[in-house]
Amino acid sequence: MGVGVSPTTSYGNAVQIHDTGTSGANLRLTDSTSGSGTGNGFEIIQIGVNDYIINRENGLIAFYTNNGEKARIDSSGNFLVANTDNSSDSTGIKLRSSGAILQKADGTTCLLVNRGTDDGTIISIRQDNTQEGTISS
């Protein structure tokens, strides 16, 4: 099915939304909780060569595979991998909107850093962009 153009794909059946101008193609999903206005719901937008995934509500975006949640972006902007809990005690990776990175692993390596084939700095420790220390090979 094509909206604005006949669908063009080599991957079987497709739903294609095409903007014949330059405003971009938009798929918006709403319900009675989110409302149906311009600033409501969930959108997938393609403008020019850029793509946007937008939750206009104060909620999360969850990523599922193998019938289970594997990652999420919560309403505060925290990116959580392998968990749904932003606390420092839960297993997984948390990239907090404050810039903090938290990682906890049980029964496996917590952090693996691999420099590659040449010697040099593996980790540079900085404060106000001034190097305070390094770990090198």
GROMACS elastic network, one bead per residue, 0.5 to 0.9 nm:
[ bonds ]
;  ai    aj funct       b0    kb
    1     5     6  0.88122   500
    1     6     6  0.69782   500
    1     7     6  0.60801   500
    1    13     6  0.79337   500
    1    14     6  0.62868   500
    1    16     6  0.64281   500
    1    17     6  0.87171   500
    2     5     6  0.52884   500
    2     8     6  0.85060   500
    2    14     6  0.78387   500
    2    15     6  0.57691   500
    2    17     6  0.60474   500
    2    18     6  0.76116   500
    3     6     6  0.72287   500
    3     7     6  0.80693   500
    3    15     6  0.79110   500
    3    16     6  0.61387   500
    3    18     6  0.60752   500
    3    19     6  0.84830   500
    4    16     6  0.82257   500
    4    17     6  0.63019   500
    4    19     6  0.63408   500
    4    20     6  0.68807   500
    5     8     6  0.83988   500
    5    16     6  0.75764   500
    5    17     6  0.73817   500
    5    18     6  0.59654   500
    5    19     6  0.84210   500
    5    20     6  0.83307   500
    6    16     6  0.76882   500
    6    18     6  0.88768   500
    7    13     6  0.83836   500
    7    14     6  0.63571   500
    7    15     6  0.66851   500
    7    16     6  0.53994   500
    7    17     6  0.82283   500
    7    18     6  0.88489   500
    8    14     6  0.78013   500
    8    16     6  0.77074   500
    9    12     6  0.67889   500
    9    13     6  0.76844   500
    9    14     6  0.69432   500
   10    13     6  0.85538   500
   11    14     6  0.77078   500
   17    25     6  0.59753   500
   17    26     6  0.73599   500
   17    27     6  0.77907   500
   18    21     6  0.88495   500
   18    24     6  0.77855   500
   18    25     6  0.56633   500
   18    26     6  0.86702   500
   19    22     6  0.68471   500
   19    23     6  0.69027   500
   19    24     6  0.55964   500
   19    25     6  0.51960   500
   19    26     6  0.85853   500
   19    47     6  0.89367   500
   20    23     6  0.85013   500
   20    24     6  0.84326   500
   20    25     6  0.89337   500
   21    24     6  0.73003   500
   22    25     6  0.87632   500
   22    47     6  0.70393   500
   22    48     6  0.69540   500
   23    46     6  0.89052   500
   23    47     6  0.64640   500
   23    48     6  0.83132   500
   24    45     6  0.67814   500
   24    46     6  0.53864   500
   24    48     6  0.66856   500
   25    44     6  0.83551   500
   25    45     6  0.57301   500
   25    46     6  0.53118   500
   25    47     6  0.65714   500
   26    43     6  0.67575   500
   26    44     6  0.58627   500
   26    46     6  0.65685   500
   26    47     6  0.86219   500
   27    42     6  0.82649   500
   27    43     6  0.55432   500
   27    44     6  0.52276   500
   27    45     6  0.63972   500
   28    40     6  0.86638   500
   28    41     6  0.67858   500
   28    42     6  0.56544   500
   28    44     6  0.66235   500
   28    45     6  0.83936   500
   29    36     6  0.84409   500
   29    40     6  0.86488   500
   29    41     6  0.57029   500
   29    42     6  0.51944   500
   29    43     6  0.63555   500
   29    44     6  0.88398   500
   30    33     6  0.79251   500
   30    34     6  0.58699   500
   30    35     6  0.62028   500
   30    36     6  0.56565   500
   30    37     6  0.86294   500
   30    40     6  0.68553   500
   30    42     6  0.65530   500
   30    43     6  0.88748   500
   31    34     6  0.54809   500
   31    35     6  0.58664   500
   31    36     6  0.68039   500
   31    41     6  0.73317   500
   32    35     6  0.52581   500
   32    36     6  0.74932   500
   33    36     6  0.89865   500
   33    41     6  0.87529   500
   34    37     6  0.87179   500
   34    40     6  0.56825   500
   34    41     6  0.52626   500
   34    42     6  0.87151   500
   34    56     6  0.85469   500
   34    57     6  0.68323   500
   35    39     6  0.86425   500
   35    40     6  0.56833   500
   35    41     6  0.67892   500
   36    39     6  0.80723   500
   36    40     6  0.58414   500
   36    41     6  0.70108   500
   37    40     6  0.53178   500
   37    41     6  0.81247   500
   38    41     6  0.83936   500
   39    56     6  0.60478   500
   39    57     6  0.82878   500
   40    43     6  0.87943   500
   40    55     6  0.81017   500
   40    56     6  0.53084   500
   40    57     6  0.64113   500
   41    54     6  0.83760   500
   41    55     6  0.62404   500
   41    56     6  0.53896   500
   41    57     6  0.61269   500
   42    53     6  0.77149   500
   42    54     6  0.57016   500
   42    56     6  0.59429   500
   42    57     6  0.76110   500
   43    52     6  0.77545   500
   43    53     6  0.59212   500
   43    54     6  0.50606   500
   43    55     6  0.64951   500
   43    56     6  0.77634   500
   44    51     6  0.74678   500
   44    52     6  0.57404   500
   44    54     6  0.64148   500
   45    50     6  0.83801   500
   45    51     6  0.57525   500
   45    52     6  0.50465   500
   45    53     6  0.65976   500
   45    54     6  0.80329   500
   46    49     6  0.71782   500
   46    50     6  0.58655   500
   46    52     6  0.63632   500
   47    50     6  0.54183   500
   47    51     6  0.64116   500
   47    52     6  0.82902   500
   48    51     6  0.81923   500
   54    57     6  0.88470   500
   54    61     6  0.88663   500
   55    58     6  0.77505   500
   55    59     6  0.72365   500
   55    60     6  0.75252   500
   55    61     6  0.71164   500
   55    75     6  0.89628   500
   56    59     6  0.82777   500
   57    60     6  0.83298   500
   57    75     6  0.83003   500
   58    74     6  0.87626   500
   58    75     6  0.55515   500
   58    76     6  0.85607   500
   59    73     6  0.89234   500
   59    74     6  0.66113   500
   59    76     6  0.87866   500
   60    72     6  0.67846   500
   60    73     6  0.56332   500
   60    75     6  0.51655   500
   60    76     6  0.85997   500
   60    77     6  0.87242   500
   61    71     6  0.86236   500
   61    72     6  0.55382   500
   61    73     6  0.52614   500
   61    74     6  0.65213   500
   61    75     6  0.81317   500
   62    69     6  0.66323   500
   62    70     6  0.77966   500
   62    71     6  0.60106   500
   62    73     6  0.65472   500
   62    74     6  0.82104   500
   63    68     6  0.84328   500
   63    69     6  0.57645   500
   63    70     6  0.58790   500
   63    71     6  0.51652   500
   63    72     6  0.58388   500
   63    73     6  0.86445   500
   64    67     6  0.63791   500
   64    68     6  0.52521   500
   64    70     6  0.55008   500
   64    71     6  0.71468   500
   64    72     6  0.88261   500
   65    68     6  0.55855   500
   65    69     6  0.65494   500
   65    70     6  0.66844   500
   66    69     6  0.83177   500
   66    70     6  0.88852   500
   69    72     6  0.77442   500
   69    82     6  0.76659   500
   69    83     6  0.79906   500
   69    84     6  0.82902   500
   70    80     6  0.85268   500
   70    81     6  0.60984   500
   70    82     6  0.50219   500
   70    83     6  0.69676   500
   70    84     6  0.86098   500
   71    79     6  0.73240   500
   71    80     6  0.54751   500
   71    82     6  0.57401   500
   71    83     6  0.67403   500
   71    84     6  0.74650   500
   72    78     6  0.80748   500
   72    79     6  0.58347   500
   72    80     6  0.53017   500
   72    81     6  0.66908   500
   72    82     6  0.86671   500
   72    83     6  0.81145   500
   72    84     6  0.70114   500
   73    76     6  0.79255   500
   73    77     6  0.58792   500
   73    78     6  0.55332   500
   73    80     6  0.63209   500
   73    81     6  0.89599   500
   74    77     6  0.54523   500
   74    78     6  0.54894   500
   74    79     6  0.67213   500
   74    80     6  0.78431   500
   74    84     6  0.87338   500
   74    86     6  0.89694   500
   75    78     6  0.74754   500
   76    96     6  0.85505   500
   76    97     6  0.69676   500
   77    95     6  0.88315   500
   77    96     6  0.70769   500
   77    97     6  0.52604   500
   77    98     6  0.89050   500
   78    86     6  0.76968   500
   78    94     6  0.69090   500
   78    95     6  0.57620   500
   78    97     6  0.50183   500
   78    98     6  0.83065   500
   79    86     6  0.87904   500
   79    93     6  0.81400   500
   79    94     6  0.58113   500
   79    95     6  0.50424   500
   79    96     6  0.63470   500
   79    97     6  0.77665   500
   80    83     6  0.61045   500
   80    84     6  0.64675   500
   80    85     6  0.75851   500
   80    86     6  0.70115   500
   80    92     6  0.73462   500
   80    93     6  0.58395   500
   80    95     6  0.64111   500
   80    96     6  0.81312   500
   81    84     6  0.77304   500
   81    92     6  0.57408   500
   81    93     6  0.50833   500
   81    94     6  0.64276   500
   81    95     6  0.84978   500
   82    91     6  0.73957   500
   82    92     6  0.50122   500
   82    93     6  0.68252   500
   83    86     6  0.79819   500
   83    90     6  0.72960   500
   83    91     6  0.67519   500
   83    92     6  0.57159   500
   83    93     6  0.76640   500
   83    94     6  0.85330   500
   84    90     6  0.87223   500
   84    92     6  0.89636   500
   85    88     6  0.85070   500
   85    89     6  0.87798   500
   85    90     6  0.64408   500
   85    91     6  0.87072   500
   85    92     6  0.89626   500
   85    94     6  0.87801   500
   86    89     6  0.85029   500
   86    90     6  0.74031   500
   86    94     6  0.66151   500
   86    96     6  0.81995   500
   87    90     6  0.59215   500
   87    94     6  0.85932   500
   87   102     6  0.89855   500
   88    91     6  0.81572   500
   88    94     6  0.82835   500
   88   102     6  0.65694   500
   88   103     6  0.77773   500
   88   104     6  0.77422   500
   89   104     6  0.73962   500
   90    93     6  0.87816   500
   90   103     6  0.85943   500
   90   104     6  0.67638   500
   90   105     6  0.87208   500
   91   103     6  0.70751   500
   91   105     6  0.54558   500
   91   106     6  0.70333   500
   92   102     6  0.80851   500
   92   103     6  0.57016   500
   92   104     6  0.54130   500
   92   105     6  0.63428   500
   93   101     6  0.74216   500
   93   102     6  0.57942   500
   93   104     6  0.67013   500
   93   105     6  0.86130   500
   94   100     6  0.80247   500
   94   101     6  0.57783   500
   94   102     6  0.50471   500
   94   103     6  0.63466   500
   95    98     6  0.83578   500
   95    99     6  0.68668   500
   95   100     6  0.61883   500
   95   102     6  0.66038   500
   95   103     6  0.87638   500
   96    99     6  0.54900   500
   96   100     6  0.52321   500
   96   101     6  0.62032   500
   96   102     6  0.78870   500
   97   100     6  0.72917   500
   98   101     6  0.89156   500
  103   110     6  0.71974   500
  103   111     6  0.82352   500
  104   110     6  0.64326   500
  105   108     6  0.61909   500
  105   109     6  0.69289   500
  105   110     6  0.51395   500
  105   111     6  0.86485   500
  106   109     6  0.80232   500
  106   110     6  0.77631   500
  107   110     6  0.87423   500
  109   112     6  0.68513   500
  113   122     6  0.74080   500
  113   123     6  0.87273   500
  114   122     6  0.77018   500
  115   118     6  0.71672   500
  115   119     6  0.74090   500
  115   120     6  0.76419   500
  115   121     6  0.79141   500
  115   122     6  0.59195   500
  115   136     6  0.89999   500
  115   137     6  0.80475   500
  116   119     6  0.80106   500
  118   137     6  0.85714   500
  119   122     6  0.86158   500
  119   136     6  0.74277   500
  119   137     6  0.52751   500
  120   135     6  0.87137   500
  120   136     6  0.54156   500
  120   137     6  0.55398   500
  121   124     6  0.68212   500
  121   134     6  0.65780   500
  121   135     6  0.60336   500
  121   137     6  0.65582   500
  122   134     6  0.73833   500
  122   135     6  0.55900   500
  122   136     6  0.50798   500
  122   137     6  0.68941   500
  123   133     6  0.84166   500
  123   134     6  0.54982   500
  123   135     6  0.50997   500
  123   136     6  0.68821   500
  124   131     6  0.66681   500
  124   132     6  0.78369   500
  124   133     6  0.61701   500
  124   135     6  0.66971   500
  124   136     6  0.86373   500
  125   129     6  0.89341   500
  125   130     6  0.83993   500
  125   131     6  0.58056   500
  125   132     6  0.55977   500
  125   133     6  0.50523   500
  125   134     6  0.57317   500
  125   135     6  0.82918   500
  126   129     6  0.54066   500
  126   130     6  0.51978   500
  126   132     6  0.51905   500
  126   133     6  0.70099   500
  126   134     6  0.87450   500
  127   130     6  0.52895   500
  127   131     6  0.65794   500
  127   132     6  0.66891   500
  128   131     6  0.84282   500
  129   132     6  0.89813   500
  131   134     6  0.77233   500
